[in-house]
Amino acid sequence: MTSLLSLVTQDRTELHGWNDEFIKEVTSSRIDTTKALVKAILGAEKPLKVWILVTGVGYYRPSLSAEYTEESPGGDFDFLSRLVTDWETAACLPDAAGSQTRQVIVRSGVVLGKDGGAIKQMIWPFWMGLGGTIGSGCQYFPWIHVDDLAGILAHCIEDERVTGVLNGVSPNPCTNSDFTKAFASALWRPAFFPLPSFVVNAVFGPERGVMLLDGQKVFPKHTLETGYNYIYADLASALKNIVS
C-alpha cells in the first residue's frame, strides 16, 4: 500500500441537534479513528507515499463578510472548529515519518451529489415546492460537487508536489439564497417557503444553527495553485448534473 485516505464526514443538514451522545460519537469517530490510522502508518513495514485526511471548512469561523483561504486562521472558537483542529493534529506524523510520507489535509465543504448527503436531505421539500432560503439567505454556502472532491483526492495522490492544506470547495462561492434559487430552478419548482432563524435554532440548537445561518465564504486558493482543474466549478452545471 502506497497511499492512505481517511474520509469521515458529517452532513451539516442532518435534522438533529448536538446532544452529549452525538458529540461523543462525532469526536470518537474522528479523533480515535485517526489516531489508530497514524499508529498503523508508523508501524508499517514500508513508509506510505502519501497520507490524506479529509476534514471540513467548519475550521473557519462562520461569518457573513469574512473571506477564507487555506492560509486563514481558525480552529479555536467553538466545538466544531476545535474538533477540526484536534482531528488534524491527531493526523500529524512525527518528523521522521513525516519526512518520508507526504501529508495532505483537504477541508471539504458541503458535498453535493446524486446519491446522498445534502441533496438527499433537501430534494423532496424542493420537489414538492416547499423549499426556500434558510434565515436571511445572505449567508455563504461552501459547496463542492462529489466528482470534484473525488478529483481533488485523486490529484493529491497522483501529484507528488501536493502537500499541506487544500480547501475542497468550489472556486465560485454562493450564498444560501443563490443556492436556493439555482436548486429550485434546476428542479423547475418554486421556492417560496423560507425557514426562519428561530426555527433553525430550535431544531439544530444555537451552536449548530450558526453553521446554517452564517456559513463561511471559503476559496480553494491552494487547491487551484496545485493545478487542479474543476469539473463543476459553477453551481448551475453542478446542479444540472445532479438532478438530471
ROSE-4610 file (N, C-alpha, C; in Angstrom, 1 decimal, always signed):
// ROSE-4610
residu = [M/M/M/T/T/T/S/S/S/L/L/L/L/L/L/S/S/S/L/L/L/V/V/V/T/T/T/Q/Q/Q/D/D/D/R/R/R/T/T/T/E/E/E/L/L/L/H/H/H/G/G/G/W/W/W/N/N/N/D/D/D/E/E/E/F/F/F/I/I/I/K/K/K/E/E/E/V/V/V/T/T/T/S/S/S/S/S/S/R/R/R/I/I/I/D/D/D/T/T/T/T/T/T/K/K/K/A/A/A/L/L/L/V/V/V/K/K/K/A/A/A/I/I/I/L/L/L/G/G/G/A/A/A/E/E/E/K/K/K/P/P/P/L/L/L/K/K/K/V/V/V/W/W/W/I/I/I/L/L/L/V/V/V/T/T/T/G/G/G/V/V/V/G/G/G/Y/Y/Y/Y/Y/Y/R/R/R/P/P/P/S/S/S/L/L/L/S/S/S/A/A/A/E/E/E/Y/Y/Y/T/T/T/E/E/E/E/E/E/S/S/S/P/P/P/G/G/G/G/G/G/D/D/D/F/F/F/D/D/D/F/F/F/L/L/L/S/S/S/R/R/R/L/L/L/V/V/V/T/T/T/D/D/D/W/W/W/E/E/E/T/T/T/A/A/A/A/A/A/C/C/C/L/L/L/P/P/P/D/D/D/A/A/A/A/A/A/G/G/G/S/S/S/Q/Q/Q/T/T/T/R/R/R/Q/Q/Q/V/V/V/I/I/I/V/V/V/R/R/R/S/S/S/G/G/G/V/V/V/V/V/V/L/L/L/G/G/G/K/K/K/D/D/D/G/G/G/G/G/G/A/A/A/I/I/I/K/K/K/Q/Q/Q/M/M/M/I/I/I/W/W/W/P/P/P/F/F/F/W/W/W/M/M/M/G/G/G/L/L/L/G/G/G/G/G/G/T/T/T/I/I/I/G/G/G/S/S/S/G/G/G/C/C/C/Q/Q/Q/Y/Y/Y/F/F/F/P/P/P/W/W/W/I/I/I/H/H/H/V/V/V/D/D/D/D/D/D/L/L/L/A/A/A/G/G/G/I/I/I/L/L/L/A/A/A/H/H/H/C/C/C/I/I/I/E/E/E/D/D/D/E/E/E/R/R/R/V/V/V/T/T/T/G/G/G/V/V/V/L/L/L/N/N/N/G/G/G/V/V/V/S/S/S/P/P/P/N/N/N/P/P/P/C/C/C/T/T/T/N/N/N/S/S/S/D/D/D/F/F/F/T/T/T/K/K/K/A/A/A/F/F/F/A/A/A/S/S/S/A/A/A/L/L/L/W/W/W/R/R/R/P/P/P/A/A/A/F/F/F/F/F/F/P/P/P/L/L/L/P/P/P/S/S/S/F/F/F/V/V/V/V/V/V/N/N/N/A/A/A/V/V/V/F/F/F/G/G/G/P/P/P/E/E/E/R/R/R/G/G/G/V/V/V/M/M/M/L/L/L/L/L/L/D/D/D/G/G/G/Q/Q/Q/K/K/K/V/V/V/F/F/F/P/P/P/K/K/K/H/H/H/T/T/T/L/L/L/E/E/E/T/T/T/G/G/G/Y/Y/Y/N/N/N/Y/Y/Y/I/I/I/Y/Y/Y/A/A/A/D/D/D/L/L/L/A/A/A/S/S/S/A/A/A/L/L/L/K/K/K/N/N/N/I/I/I/V/V/V/S/S/S]
num = [1/1/1/2/2/2/3/3/3/4/4/4/5/5/5/6/6/6/7/7/7/8/8/8/9/9/9/10/10/10/11/11/11/12/12/12/13/13/13/14/14/14/15/15/15/16/16/16/17/17/17/18/18/18/19/19/19/20/20/20/21/21/21/22/22/22/23/23/23/24/24/24/25/25/25/26/26/26/27/27/27/28/28/28/29/29/29/30/30/30/31/31/31/32/32/32/33/33/33/34/34/34/35/35/35/36/36/36/37/37/37/38/38/38/39/39/39/40/40/40/41/41/41/42/42/42/43/43/43/44/44/44/45/45/45/46/46/46/47/47/47/48/48/48/49/49/49/50/50/50/51/51/51/52/52/52/53/53/53/54/54/54/55/55/55/56/56/56/57/57/57/58/58/58/59/59/59/60/60/60/61/61/61/62/62/62/63/63/63/64/64/64/65/65/65/66/66/66/67/67/67/68/68/68/69/69/69/70/70/70/71/71/71/72/72/72/73/73/73/74/74/74/75/75/75/76/76/76/77/77/77/78/78/78/79/79/79/80/80/80/81/81/81/82/82/82/83/83/83/84/84/84/85/85/85/86/86/86/87/87/87/88/88/88/89/89/89/90/90/90/91/91/91/92/92/92/93/93/93/94/94/94/95/95/95/96/96/96/97/97/97/98/98/98/99/99/99/100/100/100/101/101/101/102/102/102/103/103/103/104/104/104/105/105/105/106/106/106/107/107/107/108/108/108/109/109/109/110/110/110/111/111/111/112/112/112/113/113/113/114/114/114/115/115/115/116/116/116/117/117/117/118/118/118/119/119/119/120/120/120/121/121/121/122/122/122/123/123/123/124/124/124/125/125/125/126/126/126/127/127/127/128/128/128/129/129/129/130/130/130/131/131/131/132/132/132/133/133/133/134/134/134/135/135/135/136/136/136/137/137/137/138/138/138/139/139/139/140/140/140/141/141/141/142/142/142/143/143/143/144/144/144/145/145/145/146/146/146/147/147/147/148/148/148/149/149/149/150/150/150/151/151/151/152/152/152/153/153/153/154/154/154/155/155/155/156/156/156/157/157/157/158/158/158/159/159/159/160/160/160/161/161/161/162/162/162/163/163/163/164/164/164/165/165/165/166/166/166/167/167/167/168/168/168/169/169/169/170/170/170/171/171/171/172/172/172/173/173/173/174/174/174/175/175/175/176/176/176/177/177/177/178/178/178/179/179/179/180/180/180/181/181/181/182/182/182/183/183/183/184/184/184/185/185/185/186/186/186/187/187/187/188/188/188/189/189/189/190/190/190/191/191/191/192/192/192/193/193/193/194/194/194/195/195/195/196/196/196/197/197/197/198/198/198/199/199/199/200/200/200/201/201/201/202/202/202/203/203/203/204/204/204/205/205/205/206/206/206/207/207/207/208/208/208/209/209/209/210/210/210/211/211/211/212/212/212/213/213/213/214/214/214/215/215/215/216/216/216/217/217/217/218/218/218/219/219/219/220/220/220/221/221/221/222/222/222/223/223/223/224/224/224/225/225/225/226/226/226/227/227/227/228/228/228/229/229/229/230/230/230/231/231/231/232/232/232/233/233/233/234/234/234/235/235/235/236/236/236/237/237/237/238/238/238/239/239/239/240/240/240/241/241/241/242/242/242/243/243/243/244/244/244]
x = [+0.8/+0.0/+0.9/+0.6/+1.4/+0.7/-0.7/-1.5/-2.5/-2.9/-3.9/-4.8/-6.1/-7.0/-8.1/-8.3/-9.3/-10.4/-11.6/-12.7/-13.9/-14.1/-15.2/-15.9/-17.2/-17.9/-19.2/-19.7/-21.0/-21.7/-22.9/-23.7/-24.3/-24.0/-24.5/-26.0/-26.6/-28.0/-28.9/-28.2/-29.0/-29.8/-31.1/-32.0/-32.0/-30.9/-30.9/-29.9/-30.1/-29.2/-27.9/-27.1/-25.8/-25.9/-26.5/-26.5/-25.2/-25.1/-23.8/-23.4/-24.4/-24.1/-23.6/-24.2/-23.8/-22.4/-22.1/-20.8/-19.8/-20.0/-19.1/-18.8/-19.9/-19.8/-19.0/-19.3/-18.6/-17.1/-16.8/-15.4/-14.6/-15.2/-14.6/-14.3/-15.3/-15.2/-14.1/-13.8/-12.7/-11.4/-11.3/-10.0/-9.5/-10.3/-9.8/-9.5/-10.3/-10.0/-8.7/-8.5/-7.3/-6.1/-6.1/-5.0/-4.7/-5.7/-5.5/-4.8/-5.2/-4.6/-3.1/-2.8/-1.5/-0.6/-1.1/-0.4/-0.1/-1.0/-0.8/+0.3/+0.2/+1.2/+2.6/+2.8/+4.1/+4.6/+3.6/+4.0/+4.2/+4.0/+4.0/+5.5/+5.6/+7.0/+7.6/+6.9/+7.4/+6.6/+7.2/+6.5/+5.6/+4.4/+3.5/+4.1/+3.6/+4.0/+3.2/+1.9/+1.0/-0.1/-0.3/-1.4/-2.3/-3.6/-4.5/-5.7/-6.0/-7.1/-8.1/-9.4/-10.4/-11.1/-11.1/-11.8/-12.9/-13.1/-14.1/-13.9/-14.6/-14.5/-15.1/-15.6/-16.0/-14.8/-13.6/-12.4/-12.5/-13.1/-13.2/-14.4/-14.3/-15.4/-16.5/-17.8/-18.9/-19.0/-19.2/-19.2/-20.0/-20.7/-21.4/-20.4/-19.3/-18.4/-17.0/-16.4/-15.0/-14.8/-13.6/-13.3/-12.1/-12.1/-11.1/-10.4/-9.1/-8.3/-7.6/-6.8/-6.1/-5.2/-4.8/-3.8/-4.5/-5.9/-6.6/-6.6/-6.6/-6.7/-8.0/-8.1/-9.4/-9.1/-10.1/-9.9/-9.9/-10.5/-10.4/-11.5/-12.7/-13.8/-15.1/-15.3/-16.5/-16.1/-17.1/-16.9/-16.4/-17.1/-16.7/-15.3/-15.0/-13.7/-12.6/-12.8/-11.8/-11.7/-12.8/-12.8/-11.9/-12.0/-11.2/-9.7/-9.4/-8.1/-7.5/-8.2/-7.8/-7.7/-8.6/-8.6/-7.3/-7.0/-5.9/-4.6/-4.6/-3.4/-3.1/-4.2/-4.1/-3.5/-3.7/-3.2/-1.7/-1.1/+0.2/+1.2/+2.1/+3.1/+4.3/+5.0/+6.3/+7.3/+8.2/+9.2/+9.8/+10.3/+11.0/+10.0/+8.8/+7.9/+7.4/+7.2/+6.7/+7.6/+8.9/+9.9/+9.8/+9.2/+9.1/+7.7/+6.7/+5.3/+4.8/+4.3/+3.7/+2.3/+2.1/+0.9/+0.0/-1.3/-2.2/-3.5/-4.1/-5.4/-6.3/-7.5/-8.5/-9.7/-9.9/-11.0/-12.2/-13.2/-14.3/-15.4/-16.1/-17.4/-18.5/-19.7/-20.9/-20.8/-20.9/-20.7/-22.1/-22.1/-23.4/-23.2/-24.2/-24.1/-25.5/-25.7/-27.0/-27.4/-26.5/-26.9/-26.8/-26.9/-26.9/-26.4/-26.1/-25.6/-26.7/-26.2/-27.1/-28.3/-28.0/-29.1/-30.2/-29.8/-30.8/-31.7/-31.2/-32.0/-32.9/-32.5/-33.2/-34.2/-34.0/-34.6/-36.1/-36.6/-38.1/-38.8/-38.4/-39.1/-39.1/-38.0/-37.9/-38.7/-38.7/-39.5/-41.0/-41.4/-42.8/-43.2/-42.2/-42.4/-42.4/-41.8/-41.7/-40.4/-39.5/-38.1/-38.1/-37.0/-36.8/-35.5/-35.2/-33.9/-34.0/-32.8/-32.6/-32.2/-33.0/-32.7/-32.8/-31.8/-31.8/-31.5/-30.8/-30.3/-29.0/-28.5/-27.3/-26.0/-26.2/-25.0/-24.4/-23.1/-22.4/-22.6/-22.6/-22.8/-21.6/-20.6/-19.4/-19.7/-19.7/-20.2/-19.1/-19.2/-18.4/-19.2/-19.0/-19.6/-18.8/-19.5/-18.8/-17.7/-18.0/-16.9/-15.7/-15.8/-14.6/-13.9/-14.7/-14.0/-13.2/-13.8/-13.0/-11.8/-12.1/-11.0/-9.8/-10.1/-9.1/-8.3/-9.0/-8.3/-7.4/-7.9/-7.0/-5.8/-6.1/-5.0/-3.9/-4.4/-3.4/-2.6/-3.2/-2.5/-1.5/-1.9/-1.1/+0.0/-0.2/+0.8/+1.6/+2.9/+3.8/+4.2/+3.8/+4.1/+3.1/+1.9/+0.8/+1.1/+1.2/+1.3/+0.5/+0.3/-0.3/-1.8/-2.5/-3.9/-4.5/-5.6/-6.3/-7.8/-8.4/-9.8/-10.6/-11.4/-12.2/-13.6/-13.6/-14.8/-14.7/-15.9/-15.9/-15.2/-14.6/-13.9/-14.9/-16.2/-17.2/-18.2/-17.9/-18.8/-20.2/-21.2/-22.5/-23.2/-24.2/-25.0/-26.1/-26.7/-27.8/-29.0/-29.2/-30.2/-29.9/-28.6/-28.2/-28.4/-28.0/-28.2/-29.7/-30.5/-32.0/-32.6/-32.2/-32.8/-32.3/-31.0/-30.4/-31.0/-31.2/-31.7/-33.1/-33.9/-35.3/-35.5/-34.6/-34.6/-34.3/-33.3/-32.9/-34.0/-34.8/-35.9/-37.2/-37.2/-38.4/-39.5/-39.1/-40.0/-39.9/-40.9/-40.8/-40.1/-39.7/-39.0/-39.5/-40.7/-41.3/-41.5/-40.9/-41.1/-39.8/-39.4/-38.2/-38.3/-37.1/-37.0/-36.5/-37.3/-36.9/-35.7/-35.0/-33.8/-34.2/-35.3/-35.7/-36.1/-36.6/-36.9/-35.6/-34.6/-33.3/-32.7/-32.7/-32.1/-32.8/-34.1/-34.9/-34.7/-34.5/-34.3/-32.9/-31.9/-30.5/-29.7/-30.3/-29.5/-28.7/-28.4/-27.7/-26.3/-25.6/-24.2/-24.2/-25.0/-25.1/-25.9/-26.9/-27.6/-26.8/-25.7/-24.8/-24.2/-23.9/-23.4/-24.3/-25.6/-26.6/-27.0/-27.0/-27.4/-26.3/-25.1/-24.0/-23.1/-22.6/-21.8/-20.5/-19.7/-18.4/-18.1/-17.5/-17.1/-15.6/-15.5/-14.2/-13.7/-12.5/-11.9/-10.8/-10.7/-9.7/-8.4/-7.8/-6.6/-5.5/-5.1/-4.0/-4.4/-5.7/-6.1/-5.9/-6.3/-6.1/-4.6/-3.8/-2.4/-1.7/-2.2/-1.6/-1.9/-2.8/-3.1/-4.3/-5.2/-6.4/-7.4/-8.0/-9.0/-10.4/-11.3/-12.6/-13.5/-14.2/-15.2/-16.5/-16.9/-18.1/-17.7/-17.2/-16.8/-17.9/-19.0/-20.2/-21.4/-22.2/-23.3/-24.3/-24.6/-25.6/-25.3/-24.0/-23.6/-23.6/-23.2/-23.2/-24.6/-25.6/-26.9/-27.6/-27.3/-27.8/-27.4/-26.2/-25.7/-26.4/-26.6/-27.1/-28.6/-29.4/-30.8/-31.2/-30.2/-30.5/-30.9]
y = [-1.2/+0.0/+1.2/+2.2/+3.4/+4.6/+4.6/+5.7/+5.4/+6.3/+6.1/+7.3/+7.1/+8.2/+8.0/+9.0/+8.9/+9.9/+9.4/+10.2/+9.9/+10.7/+10.6/+11.9/+12.0/+13.2/+13.2/+14.4/+14.6/+15.7/+15.3/+16.3/+17.3/+18.6/+19.7/+19.9/+19.2/+19.4/+18.3/+17.4/+16.3/+17.0/+16.5/+17.1/+16.6/+16.9/+16.7/+17.6/+17.8/+18.7/+18.0/+18.7/+18.1/+17.9/+16.7/+16.4/+15.7/+15.4/+14.9/+13.6/+12.7/+11.4/+11.6/+12.5/+12.8/+13.4/+14.3/+15.0/+13.9/+13.0/+12.0/+11.0/+10.7/+9.8/+10.5/+11.8/+12.5/+12.7/+13.0/+13.1/+11.8/+10.7/+9.4/+9.0/+9.2/+8.7/+9.4/+10.6/+11.4/+11.2/+11.5/+11.6/+10.1/+9.3/+7.9/+7.1/+7.3/+6.6/+7.1/+8.4/+9.0/+8.5/+8.5/+8.1/+6.6/+5.8/+4.4/+4.3/+5.1/+5.1/+5.5/+6.6/+7.0/+6.0/+5.3/+4.2/+3.1/+2.8/+1.8/+2.3/+3.5/+4.1/+4.0/+4.3/+4.3/+2.9/+1.9/+0.5/-0.2/+0.4/-0.3/-0.6/-1.7/-2.1/-1.1/-0.6/+0.4/+1.7/+2.8/+4.1/+4.4/+5.0/+5.4/+6.5/+6.6/+7.7/+9.0/+8.7/+9.9/+9.5/+10.4/+10.2/+11.4/+11.2/+12.2/+12.2/+13.3/+13.4/+14.4/+14.0/+14.9/+15.4/+16.7/+17.3/+18.2/+19.4/+20.3/+21.8/+22.6/+24.0/+24.6/+23.7/+24.2/+24.7/+24.5/+25.1/+26.6/+27.2/+28.6/+29.2/+30.3/+31.0/+31.4/+31.0/+31.4/+33.0/+33.5/+35.0/+35.3/+36.5/+37.0/+37.8/+38.1/+39.0/+38.5/+37.7/+37.3/+36.4/+36.4/+35.5/+34.7/+33.4/+32.5/+31.7/+31.6/+30.6/+29.7/+28.8/+27.8/+28.4/+29.7/+30.4/+31.1/+31.1/+31.9/+31.2/+32.0/+31.4/+30.8/+30.0/+29.4/+28.3/+27.5/+26.3/+26.4/+27.6/+27.8/+28.5/+28.5/+29.4/+28.6/+27.4/+26.6/+25.1/+24.3/+22.8/+22.3/+22.7/+22.2/+22.6/+23.8/+24.3/+23.6/+23.5/+22.8/+21.3/+20.7/+19.3/+19.2/+20.1/+20.0/+20.2/+21.1/+21.3/+20.1/+19.5/+18.2/+17.1/+17.0/+16.0/+16.1/+17.3/+17.5/+17.3/+17.7/+17.5/+16.0/+15.2/+13.8/+13.1/+13.7/+13.1/+13.4/+14.4/+14.7/+13.6/+13.3/+12.3/+12.9/+12.2/+12.7/+13.1/+13.9/+14.4/+13.3/+12.2/+11.2/+10.5/+10.2/+9.6/+10.6/+11.9/+12.9/+13.2/+13.0/+13.3/+12.2/+11.1/+10.0/+9.9/+10.5/+10.4/+11.8/+12.0/+13.3/+13.4/+14.5/+14.7/+15.8/+15.5/+16.4/+16.4/+17.6/+17.8/+18.5/+17.9/+18.5/+18.9/+20.2/+20.7/+20.9/+19.9/+19.9/+20.8/+21.3/+22.0/+21.0/+21.5/+20.6/+19.9/+18.6/+17.8/+17.5/+17.9/+17.8/+16.6/+15.7/+14.5/+13.9/+12.9/+12.3/+11.4/+10.8/+9.6/+9.8/+11.0/+11.2/+12.5/+12.7/+14.0/+15.0/+16.3/+17.4/+17.3/+16.9/+16.8/+15.9/+14.8/+13.8/+14.4/+15.3/+15.9/+17.0/+17.6/+18.8/+18.5/+17.4/+17.3/+17.2/+16.4/+16.2/+17.5/+18.3/+19.5/+20.5/+20.5/+21.4/+20.8/+19.5/+18.9/+19.1/+19.2/+19.4/+20.9/+21.8/+23.2/+23.8/+23.2/+23.7/+24.2/+24.3/+24.8/+26.3/+26.7/+28.2/+28.5/+29.7/+30.1/+29.8/+29.7/+29.5/+30.8/+31.3/+32.6/+33.7/+34.6/+35.7/+35.3/+34.1/+33.7/+34.3/+35.3/+36.0/+35.3/+34.2/+33.5/+32.7/+32.5/+31.7/+30.2/+29.5/+28.1/+27.4/+27.0/+26.4/+25.0/+24.9/+23.6/+23.0/+21.7/+21.1/+19.9/+19.7/+18.5/+17.3/+16.2/+15.0/+14.5/+14.8/+14.4/+15.2/+16.5/+17.3/+16.9/+16.6/+16.1/+14.9/+13.9/+12.7/+13.1/+14.1/+14.5/+15.2/+16.0/+16.6/+15.5/+14.5/+13.4/+12.6/+12.4/+11.7/+12.5/+13.8/+14.8/+14.7/+14.7/+14.7/+13.4/+12.3/+11.0/+11.0/+11.5/+11.4/+12.4/+13.6/+14.7/+14.8/+14.4/+14.3/+15.7/+16.8/+18.1/+18.7/+18.0/+18.5/+18.1/+19.1/+18.9/+20.0/+19.8/+20.8/+20.8/+21.9/+22.1/+22.5/+21.9/+22.3/+22.4/+23.5/+23.7/+22.9/+22.0/+21.2/+21.9/+23.0/+23.8/+24.3/+24.7/+25.3/+26.6/+27.0/+28.3/+29.4/+29.1/+30.1/+30.0/+30.7/+30.6/+31.2/+30.7/+31.2/+31.4/+32.2/+32.4/+31.3/+31.2/+30.3/+30.7/+32.0/+32.4/+32.0/+32.2/+31.8/+30.3/+29.5/+28.0/+27.7/+28.3/+28.0/+28.3/+29.4/+29.8/+28.8/+28.5/+27.6/+26.2/+25.7/+24.3/+24.2/+25.2/+25.3/+25.4/+26.2/+26.3/+25.0/+24.3/+23.0/+22.0/+22.1/+21.1/+21.7/+22.9/+23.5/+23.6/+24.1/+24.2/+25.6/+26.1/+27.4/+27.2/+28.2/+28.2/+29.3/+29.2/+30.4/+30.2/+29.2/+28.9/+29.0/+30.1/+30.3/+29.6/+29.2/+28.6/+29.7/+30.3/+31.4/+31.0/+31.9/+31.7/+31.0/+31.5/+30.9/+29.4/+29.0/+27.6/+26.8/+27.4/+26.7/+26.5/+27.5/+27.4/+26.4/+26.4/+25.4/+24.0/+23.7/+22.4/+21.9/+22.8/+22.4/+22.8/+23.7/+24.2/+25.4/+26.4/+27.6/+27.4/+26.4/+26.2/+25.7/+24.7/+24.2/+25.1/+25.8/+26.7/+27.8/+28.2/+29.2/+28.7/+27.4/+26.9/+27.1/+27.0/+27.2/+28.6/+29.4/+30.8/+31.8/+31.4/+32.3/+31.8/+30.5/+29.9/+30.6/+30.2/+30.7/+30.9/+32.0/+32.2/+31.7/+30.5/+29.8/+29.7/+30.0/+29.9/+28.8/+28.1/+27.0/+27.5/+28.5/+29.2/+28.2/+27.4/+26.5/+25.3/+24.9/+23.8/+24.2/+25.4/+25.9/+26.1/+26.5/+26.7/+25.4/+24.3/+23.0/+22.5/+23.1/+22.7/+21.9/+21.8/+21.0/+21.8/+21.1/+21.7/+21.2/+22.1/+21.7/+21.1/+20.1/+19.6/+20.4/+20.7/+21.6/+22.8/+23.8/+25.0/+25.9/+25.8/+26.7/+25.9/+26.5/+25.8/+25.3/+26.1/+25.7/+24.4/+24.2/+23.0/+21.8/+22.1/+21.0/+20.5/+21.4/+21.0/+20.4/+20.8/+20.2/+18.8/+18.5/+17.1/+16.3/+16.9/+16.1/+15.7/+16.7/+16.4/+15.8/+15.6/+15.0/+13.5]
z = [+0.0/+0.0/+0.0/-0.9/-1.0/-0.6/-0.5/-0.1/+0.9/+1.8/+2.7/+2.8/+2.7/+2.7/+3.8/+4.7/+5.7/+5.4/+5.2/+4.8/+5.7/+6.7/+7.6/+7.6/+7.2/+7.1/+8.0/+8.3/+8.9/+8.2/+7.7/+6.9/+7.8/+7.6/+8.4/+8.3/+7.3/+7.1/+7.8/+8.4/+9.1/+10.2/+10.4/+11.2/+12.7/+13.4/+14.8/+15.4/+16.7/+17.4/+17.9/+18.6/+19.1/+20.6/+20.9/+22.3/+22.7/+24.0/+24.5/+23.8/+23.6/+23.0/+21.5/+20.8/+19.4/+19.4/+20.3/+20.3/+20.6/+21.5/+21.9/+20.7/+20.0/+18.8/+17.7/+17.4/+16.4/+16.7/+18.0/+18.4/+18.3/+18.8/+18.7/+17.3/+16.4/+15.1/+14.3/+14.7/+14.0/+14.7/+16.0/+16.7/+16.9/+17.5/+17.8/+16.5/+15.5/+14.2/+13.6/+13.6/+13.0/+13.8/+15.1/+15.9/+15.6/+15.4/+15.0/+13.7/+12.7/+11.4/+11.5/+12.3/+12.4/+13.0/+14.0/+14.7/+13.6/+12.8/+11.7/+10.7/+10.4/+9.4/+10.0/+11.3/+12.0/+12.1/+12.2/+12.4/+11.1/+10.0/+8.7/+8.3/+7.6/+7.2/+6.3/+5.4/+4.4/+4.6/+4.5/+4.7/+3.5/+3.9/+2.8/+2.0/+0.8/-0.1/+0.3/+0.6/+0.9/+1.9/+2.8/+3.8/+3.8/+3.4/+3.2/+4.2/+4.8/+5.8/+5.2/+5.2/+4.8/+6.1/+6.3/+7.5/+6.9/+7.5/+7.0/+7.1/+6.4/+6.5/+7.8/+8.6/+10.0/+10.8/+10.3/+10.9/+10.9/+9.9/+9.7/+10.4/+11.1/+11.8/+10.9/+11.2/+10.4/+10.4/+9.2/+9.0/+7.8/+7.8/+6.6/+5.7/+6.2/+5.4/+5.2/+6.2/+6.1/+4.9/+4.3/+3.2/+3.7/+3.4/+3.9/+2.8/+3.0/+2.1/+3.1/+2.5/+3.4/+4.4/+4.1/+5.0/+6.1/+6.1/+7.1/+8.5/+9.6/+10.9/+11.2/+12.2/+12.6/+13.6/+13.9/+14.6/+16.1/+16.7/+18.1/+18.7/+18.1/+18.6/+19.0/+18.6/+19.0/+18.9/+19.3/+19.3/+18.0/+16.9/+15.6/+15.1/+15.3/+14.9/+15.7/+17.0/+17.9/+17.5/+17.1/+16.7/+15.5/+14.5/+13.3/+13.7/+14.6/+15.0/+15.6/+16.6/+17.2/+16.2/+15.3/+14.3/+13.4/+12.9/+12.1/+12.8/+14.1/+15.0/+15.2/+15.4/+15.6/+14.3/+13.2/+11.9/+11.6/+12.3/+12.0/+12.4/+11.5/+11.7/+12.3/+13.2/+13.7/+12.6/+12.9/+11.9/+11.1/+11.7/+11.0/+10.0/+10.4/+9.5/+8.5/+8.9/+8.0/+6.9/+7.1/+6.0/+4.9/+5.2/+4.2/+3.6/+4.3/+3.8/+3.6/+2.4/+2.0/+2.7/+3.4/+4.2/+3.6/+3.4/+2.8/+3.7/+3.9/+4.5/+3.6/+3.3/+2.5/+3.4/+3.5/+4.2/+3.3/+3.4/+2.5/+2.9/+1.8/+2.0/+2.0/+1.8/+1.7/+0.4/+0.4/-0.8/-1.4/-2.7/-3.5/-4.5/-4.4/-5.3/-5.4/-6.3/-6.6/-5.5/-4.8/-4.0/-2.5/-2.0/-0.6/-0.2/+1.1/+1.6/+1.6/+1.4/+1.5/+0.5/-0.7/-1.7/-1.3/-0.7/-0.2/+0.8/+1.7/+2.7/+2.1/+1.1/+0.6/-0.6/-1.4/-2.7/-2.5/-1.5/-1.5/-1.1/-0.1/+0.1/-1.1/-1.8/-3.0/-4.1/-4.3/-5.4/-5.1/-3.9/-3.6/-3.6/-3.9/-3.9/-2.6/-1.6/-0.2/+0.2/-0.8/-0.5/-0.3/+0.3/+0.5/+1.2/+1.3/+1.9/+3.4/+4.0/+5.4/+6.1/+7.0/+7.7/+6.6/+6.7/+5.7/+4.3/+4.2/+2.8/+2.4/+3.2/+2.8/+3.2/+4.0/+4.5/+3.3/+3.4/+2.3/+2.5/+1.4/+1.4/+0.7/+1.4/+0.8/+0.3/-1.0/-1.6/-2.5/-2.8/-3.8/-4.4/-5.7/-6.3/-5.9/-5.7/-5.2/-6.2/-7.5/-8.5/-8.3/-7.9/-7.7/-6.4/-5.4/-4.2/-4.5/-5.2/-5.6/-6.5/-7.4/-8.3/-7.5/-6.5/-5.7/-4.9/-4.4/-3.7/-4.6/-5.8/-6.8/-7.2/-7.3/-7.7/-6.6/-5.3/-4.2/-4.2/-4.6/-4.6/-5.8/-6.9/-8.2/-8.3/-7.8/-8.0/-6.7/-6.8/-5.7/-5.1/-5.9/-5.4/-4.4/-4.3/-3.4/-2.0/-1.1/+0.3/+1.0/+2.3/+3.2/+3.1/+3.3/+3.4/+2.1/+1.6/+0.5/+0.9/+0.4/+0.7/-0.4/+0.0/-1.0/-1.2/-1.9/-2.1/-3.6/-4.1/-5.4/-5.4/-6.6/-6.7/-6.8/-6.9/-7.1/-5.9/-4.8/-3.6/-3.9/-3.2/-3.4/-2.0/-2.0/-0.7/-0.7/+0.5/+0.6/-0.4/-0.5/-1.4/-2.9/-3.3/-4.6/-4.8/-3.8/-3.9/-4.0/-3.2/-3.2/-4.6/-5.2/-6.5/-7.5/-7.5/-8.5/-8.4/-7.2/-7.0/-7.4/-7.0/-7.4/-8.9/-9.6/-11.0/-11.7/-11.2/-11.8/-11.7/-10.6/-10.5/-11.1/-11.7/-12.2/-11.2/-10.0/-8.9/-8.3/-7.6/-6.9/-5.6/-4.9/-3.6/-2.8/-2.3/-1.6/-0.1/+0.5/+1.9/+2.7/+3.1/+3.9/+5.2/+5.7/+7.1/+8.0/+8.9/+9.8/+10.7/+11.1/+12.0/+13.3/+13.9/+15.2/+15.1/+13.9/+13.7/+13.6/+12.9/+12.7/+14.1/+14.9/+16.3/+17.2/+17.0/+17.8/+17.4/+16.1/+15.6/+15.8/+15.5/+15.5/+16.7/+17.5/+18.6/+18.2/+19.1/+18.7/+18.1/+18.6/+18.1/+16.7/+16.4/+15.1/+14.1/+14.7/+13.9/+13.3/+13.9/+13.4/+12.1/+11.9/+10.7/+9.5/+9.8/+8.7/+8.5/+9.5/+9.4/+9.1/+9.3/+9.0/+7.8/+7.9/+6.9/+6.7/+5.7/+5.5/+4.0/+3.7/+2.3/+2.1/+1.6/+1.5/+0.1/-0.2/-1.5/-1.5/-2.6/-2.8/-3.4/-2.7/-3.3/-3.6/-2.5/-2.7/-3.6/-3.6/-4.4/-5.9/-6.3/-7.6/-8.0/-7.0/-7.2/-7.5/-7.0/-7.2/-8.6/-9.3/-10.7/-10.9/-9.8/-10.0/-10.9/-11.9/-12.7/-12.4/-12.0/-11.6/-12.7/-12.4/-13.4/-13.4/-12.1/-11.9/-11.1/-11.7/-11.0/-10.6/-11.4/-11.1/-10.7/-9.9/-9.3/-10.3/-11.3/-12.3/-13.0/-13.4/-14.0/-13.1/-11.8/-10.8/-10.5/-10.4/-10.1/-11.3/-12.5/-13.7/-13.8/-13.4/-13.4/-12.4/-11.2/-10.1/-10.3/-10.8/-10.9/-12.3/-13.2/-14.5/-14.3]
